[in-house]
Every structure is written in structure tokens, then in C-alpha cells.
Amino acid sequence: MPHFIIEHAASINSHQLLTSVRETAVNSQLFAGPDIQVRAIEYSDFQPALFVHIQARIWQGRSPDQKRVLSDLVGESVKAIVGSDVTVSVDIIDMDKACYFKR
């Protein structure tokens, strides 16, 4: 855990995004490297502009400051890759352990 889900315009390189988000998550020191899961979903039909949106789904318990720092770090690392013409957004979502299923 955590899950980073990257949604982006198909014209943007998934590999670069995946690598950058994973490295940033590791460097944040909020998570153990082997626990970090990162995946990307490409969209070919979108309007009106190029975009990257990242959801970070993490266990409850992090402070608002930790979540803000994580959001800023991930957003800035992606923005450095895609440039100023691409809209980048990051959403940190607390997961409820009591409702999570994994087997």
C-alpha cells in the first residue's frame, strides 16, 4: 500500500510518469518501497486539453501536512516531465482499512 493511479492523455509517456511517481513516493519517506503500487490509465478521447491526474490512495492516519507535502512532491515531479502545457492534478484519498478487501 499505497496505490497511485495515474490517468493521463494517451500522448503522454506512461513509463516516465510511472517511474517519476514511484521514485517520488519512495523519496517522500512516508511508505516502504516494496509496498508502493503505481499504475497508469491512458485516455485517447478527452477535451479540451492535455492532462495528468494522480490519485494517491493511502491508509488513514497521515496528517494533513504529510498529505499536502506528498501532493506537492508528486505534482511537481510530474509537472517537470510534462511541462507547462499539460494540466496536472493530484488527489490524496484516505482509505478505510475496515472496508478494504484484498486476498
RAURUR-V136281 format. One record per residue. N is the residue number from 1. RES is the residue in one small letter. NEAR is the number of other ideal C-beta (glycine too) atoms within 12 Angstrom. D_FIRST is the distance of its C-alpha to the first C-alpha in whole Angstrom. Layout:
n=N res=RES near=NEAR d_first=D_FIRST
n=N res=RES near=NEAR d_first=D_FIRST
//
This chain:
n=1 res=m near=24 d_first=0
n=2 res=p near=38 d_first=3
n=3 res=h near=26 d_first=6
n=4 res=f near=43 d_first=9
n=5 res=i near=26 d_first=12
n=6 res=i near=42 d_first=15
n=7 res=e near=27 d_first=19
n=8 res=h near=36 d_first=22
n=9 res=a near=28 d_first=25
n=10 res=a near=18 d_first=26
n=11 res=s near=17 d_first=28
n=12 res=i near=33 d_first=25
n=13 res=n near=20 d_first=24
n=14 res=s near=25 d_first=21
n=15 res=h near=16 d_first=20
n=16 res=q near=23 d_first=21
n=17 res=l near=38 d_first=18
n=18 res=l near=29 d_first=16
n=19 res=t near=21 d_first=17
n=20 res=s near=33 d_first=17
n=21 res=v near=46 d_first=14
n=22 res=r near=31 d_first=12
n=23 res=e near=22 d_first=15
n=24 res=t near=36 d_first=15
n=25 res=a near=38 d_first=11
n=26 res=v near=24 d_first=12
n=27 res=n near=19 d_first=15
n=28 res=s near=30 d_first=14
n=29 res=q near=15 d_first=13
n=30 res=l near=30 d_first=11
n=31 res=f near=28 d_first=8
n=32 res=a near=13 d_first=9
n=33 res=g near=17 d_first=9
n=34 res=p near=11 d_first=9
n=35 res=d near=17 d_first=5
n=36 res=i near=29 d_first=5
n=37 res=q near=24 d_first=7
n=38 res=v near=33 d_first=10
n=39 res=r near=21 d_first=13
n=40 res=a near=30 d_first=16
n=41 res=i near=23 d_first=19
n=42 res=e near=23 d_first=22
n=43 res=y near=19 d_first=25
n=44 res=s near=12 d_first=29
n=45 res=d near=8 d_first=30
n=46 res=f near=20 d_first=30
n=47 res=q near=9 d_first=32
n=48 res=p near=8 d_first=33
n=49 res=a near=17 d_first=31
n=50 res=l near=22 d_first=29
n=51 res=f near=28 d_first=25
n=52 res=v near=43 d_first=21
n=53 res=h near=31 d_first=19
n=54 res=i near=43 d_first=15
n=55 res=q near=29 d_first=13
n=56 res=a near=41 d_first=10
n=57 res=r near=29 d_first=8
n=58 res=i near=34 d_first=7
n=59 res=w near=23 d_first=8
n=60 res=q near=19 d_first=11
n=61 res=g near=15 d_first=13
n=62 res=r near=25 d_first=13
n=63 res=s near=14 d_first=17
n=64 res=p near=12 d_first=18
n=65 res=d near=12 d_first=19
n=66 res=q near=23 d_first=16
n=67 res=k near=26 d_first=15
n=68 res=r near=18 d_first=18
n=69 res=v near=23 d_first=18
n=70 res=l near=37 d_first=15
n=71 res=s near=33 d_first=16
n=72 res=d near=21 d_first=19
n=73 res=l near=29 d_first=18
n=74 res=v near=43 d_first=16
n=75 res=g near=30 d_first=19
n=76 res=e near=21 d_first=22
n=77 res=s near=31 d_first=20
n=78 res=v near=41 d_first=20
n=79 res=k near=27 d_first=24
n=80 res=a near=20 d_first=25
n=81 res=i near=28 d_first=25
n=82 res=v near=31 d_first=26
n=83 res=g near=14 d_first=29
n=84 res=s near=11 d_first=31
n=85 res=d near=14 d_first=31
n=86 res=v near=25 d_first=28
n=87 res=t near=23 d_first=26
n=88 res=v near=33 d_first=23
n=89 res=s near=22 d_first=21
n=90 res=v near=34 d_first=17
n=91 res=d near=22 d_first=16
n=92 res=i near=34 d_first=13
n=93 res=i near=21 d_first=12
n=94 res=d near=23 d_first=12
n=95 res=m near=21 d_first=10
n=96 res=d near=13 d_first=12
n=97 res=k near=14 d_first=11
n=98 res=a near=8 d_first=15
n=99 res=c near=10 d_first=14
n=100 res=y near=16 d_first=11
n=101 res=f near=8 d_first=12
n=102 res=k near=9 d_first=11
n=103 res=r near=3 d_first=13
//
